[in-house]
Each structure stands twice: as C-alpha cells, then as structure tokens.
C-alpha cells in the first residue's frame, strides 16, 4: 500500500499508541526514563550498524517504533498536570478555598451559567498549578475575558461522574483535559485583579471585534450563530435545535471548521494572489501571505484539532507548490498529527481529533479510485460526482467511530451534502468578503449581507427538512470499543484489496468480516448472559433489572425516563424493554428488595436484603433496621437532602452500608 511508503505516518501512530498506553498503565517517571534510555540506546546502536548494509533491517524499524512509543508515553506523563509537584490536588482541599487564577478560555454556556476554564496560580495561599471549570451566573454584572486574573473564595467540587450507566461521562471527558474540579460562584463574587495582555487575549479581542462587525446587518440569532461557527470557528451561540438538525442530517461537520473550509479559504486566497507571480519575488510573497492568513485564521478559531490539521496540511501543500515538489499528503497528515500530540497529548482522546483524521485519511486513501466513476467530462458533473465520492469515503472512515460515540447512522447524508457543501462554500466565501467590507464599505457589506442571510436561511431550512425524515436516521445502535476496532480491520482489508486487486487478497476481506461477525456474536453473547439490578440516578424513582436479553424497569413516571432507559437498553445490547409500575417488593437473584415510598408502609415479614428509600418517606429508620436487619440501605434522588443526611447518620451508628444515589451515583447489583 502507498501509505506504508511514508514512515512518518507509522512513527506518529506509534507515538499515539504510546500516549494511550501511558493513560491506561500509568507508569512512573523512573520506569519511563528507563524504557526511553533502553529504546534510544538500541536505536543508536542499530542506526550505526545499519549504515554498513544496503537495506535497513527490520529490527531497526521495530526499534524506531519502540522509541516513538516510549516518547509518546513520556510526553503524556509530562503533560499530565497531576504529575506536577505544585498541582493544587497536592494540597488539602478545604470546605472553602482561596483561589487565584487566570481565565484561559470561554466555553459554551448553559441556561443559567457562563462557563470558563481557569488556570490556577495560587490555591489556599500556596503557589499552585492546574485547571478548573468555573461557573459564573449570567446575571453577573462583570463579564470575564481571556487573560483576566481573578480571585475568589469558594467551595471546590469534583466533576460528577456519569449519572447513569452508558451515558456521557462528563467527568471522564474533562479529566482528559486535565480538569478535575469545578466551582459554582454566586453573583458578583469574583474579583478581577488585573488583565494579562497575552497572545490569547489579543486573539479573543480580535475575534470579538470581527464578530461584532456583523451587527450592522441585524441578522437573526440563528443566522449570526452560523456565521460565527463557519467564519470564526465559534459554536458557543448555536442552539440545540440547529445542532440536532445538522447532526440528524449527517452534515454536522459543516458547523465545525475542518479541511473542507480550509481548502475553500486556501484556493480562494491563491486565486486572489495569482497576479503576484508576475512580479519579482511574487511567489515568495504569495507563499508568505498564504501561510500568515491560514495560521491567523487557525488562531482566530482557537486552534481546534480539525483546523490545526487542515492548516498544517495546506501549509505543506503551499511549500511543496513553491518548491515544485510532489504533494506528500501522508507526510503532511503525519506531521500535523505529531505536532498536535506533541503539544497536547490528550488530543488523542478528543472525538473531533479522531473523526477529523479518520475522515481525511479515508478520503486520501480512496482518492486514486475516484476517476473510475467519472461517466462525464463535464466539470459540473465531475464536481457532483466528486462530492458524492468524497462524502462516501469520509463516511466510511468515520463510520466505526460514529457508531461508537453517537450510536446513530444518518442515511440521507449524500442527499444533504450535494446541496449543503456548495451552499456552505458560498456562505464561507461571501462571509469572508463581507468581513473587511464591514469596516471599509458598510453599505456594500449590507447589500452582500442579504445574499449571505438568504443563503444561510435556505441552508438551515433545507437541513431541517432533511432531519424531519425519521426513517433517514437509524438511532440507538448498540456498539462497543471492540466492535469499533474490528470494523476498522474490515475497512483496512477493503482498502488493501483495492490497492492490491488480486483474487487471493479477497481472503483478507472475508477474514476481517468473519472477525467482525465473531466479535459481535461474542459481545452479544456476553451481554445476554449477564444479569444486574440498577437503581438509577433520577429525580423520579427508577429501578431496572437486566435479565439476560431483556430489561424490565419499574417506575411510576416512565415518560421521564425515556432517554435513560434507551441508553441502558442500547448499552447492554438488550432485545426488549418493558416498564411496569413501581412495586414495594422486588426480587433479584434470591435477594429481596423492599421499596419504602412516601406512604411509609411496609411489611416486616419480608426480611429484605436491601431497602430502597424513595419519595422522602416519614419513617423511623432505626426501628426499621431493628425489625428487618437489612444488609444495605439505599436512598435514591427523590429524597430531601436533610433526610438523606439523617438516614446516613443512623446507618453509620448501626454499621449498615448506606448508599446515597444523589451523592455517589447509581447503584448496581450484579
């Protein structure tokens, strides 16, 4: 395969695997240094020895990959904030803590709070480091900006784990960004000490100024949000309905600046600067301007993985064109990924990073075969064929990851892309043209703004129409990490078969399909032969029992638990789901569960193993414990906090295990 001719790609993959290995194994610094010295020594010895032979031997290649692997492990260790001796977690976290920090970035706000990442400089009067998530009420009179140094005195809370099984784990997501705690502030509680005029400060100021320049058009909020997303890479103001429509239509990538947008900007700039080649040093000036504009745009968008990868790629293409060298796109991809991971190893766990590189690599690998499908020489016809083929190639590359992370498969993505890709290209180009005109010729900018507004409104309406077809998207698909890996084996075997079109290579494709089938059967069999009882972390009581292939749930308000139960059914690969009214007694694997609700009525003759307190029952818990002698007592989220604390105190005195779901999360019994 052509890709194997580019060692930088395989070295980068080895580096990435090293990052993942350190995340799971958590080797100490001494072990990592020992491994690195050993690999580096072997590398130097074999490198010296390999000069004496015509061809590099296989042991030198393996040692090179092991060296990259060890460097990846060490890089992740160094970039893990908790390994810093000054990290705030090394200090005692009090009930109220004095915190001094700098605002590093703004996040998408929720209904009540604006959210920020802050970098600590002092924690409880000690010099400290580390990041936290800061919640500031929207009613706060003072708005925070990047570079603001703040002081506050407040409680610090751990990021809560996933409320229920198979739901998005926000704590795990933030942990991979070195964020472990959060702070909820009250109105005007934060004191701004000073503002550090860092590079990020000026970039944010420029970005806000460019965004504000569109105020002369008086666009609707939805239209303005699309402009900010496409031109400035800011998705903070996108509403949930718009995101859901683009996601269900299979074109969510349009809202995240990536290779498509960068390629449009790149070719547009090259087209505008083409006359420069006629003057002396014009080629050098053109190259410099292209690189400056591309990287300025990357910084304006906040350097997300998709933009950094695309800008790096087109930077190498620009340099290659200048030196009349072939476009080694695999090396460009490898270098961009390596640089991103070198600066931020945690990027390997970012969904956007994974989807971005999977899509582009898939497009590049399938690209040599596009011309076989050209049935016309008409440029417009070729453009639409290319759009279909590129969309298909990208969808193949991201399919396993999409099934794993989003558990859905859009079926109308080709139909949507045929209209949306050229339309979004028009929106992007017109938006870029309008941007300087907002300052220089506002009247012309306003005229062009009508074209931009109508285009965006048509694009949103078309996507909303596509998303309304319920049969156009398959949802709640059960998928696991192992199935993701085995499906990529199928894709790799398919690509290998295309590059080496021989009858004997069909066996590799068939073998990979067999591995995927066996993987699915194994995962399904393991899940279907497992039973468990779960008391969910819900405001209204919800108890579920997985009995091999089926899920049985007990609730008096099933309409409130639709999403939770669907997540659970999908995650357990269950075939059916039934919901019944809540009962006072439930049996599971010879264990009896007594549910005591608001009525506080129960039978002492049951002798339960587990007691579930729900809906704040008015009972004497001590007497109940003495009457039935339970092994575990559980209080679900429907109870008052004061009652839970009182029951916990009673259980502690009686030496009975107590599980408060609101505090500890869902309860599972296997």
Buried (B, 14 or more C-beta within 10 A) or exposed (E): EEBEEBBBBBBBBBBBBBBBBBBEEEBEEEEBBEBBEBBBEBBEEBEEEBEEEEEBEEEBBEBBBBBBBBBBBBBBBEBBBEEBEBBBBBBEBEEEBBBBBBBBBBBEBEEEBBBBBBBBBBBBEEEBBBBBBBBBBEEBEEEBBBBBBBBBEBBBEEBEBBBBBBBEBBBEBBBBBBBBBBBBBEEEBBEBEEBEEEEBBEBBBBBBEBBEBBEBBEBEEBBBBBBBBBBBBBBEBBEEEBBEBBBBBBBBBBBBBBBBBBBBBBEBBBEEBEEBEEEEEBBEBBBEBBBEBBBEBBBBBBBBBBBBBBBBBBBBBBBBBBEEEEEBBBBBBBBBBBBBBBEBBBBBBBBBBBBBBBBBBBBBBBBEEBEEEEEEEEEEEBEBBBBBBBBBBBBBBBBBBBBBBBBBBBEBBBBBBBBBBEBBBBBBBBBBBBBEBBEEEBEEBBEBBEEBBEBBBEBBEBBBEBBEBEEBBEEEEBBBEBBBBBBBBBBBBBBBBBBEEEEEBEEBBEEBBEBBEEBBEBBBEEBBEEEBBBBBBBEBBBBBBBBEBBBBBBBBEBEEBEEBBBBBBBBBBBEEBEBEEBEBEBEBEEBBBBBBBEEBEBEEEBEBBBBBBBBBBEBEBEEBBEBBEBEBBBBBBBBEEEBBEEBBEBBEEBEBEBBBBBBEBBBEBE
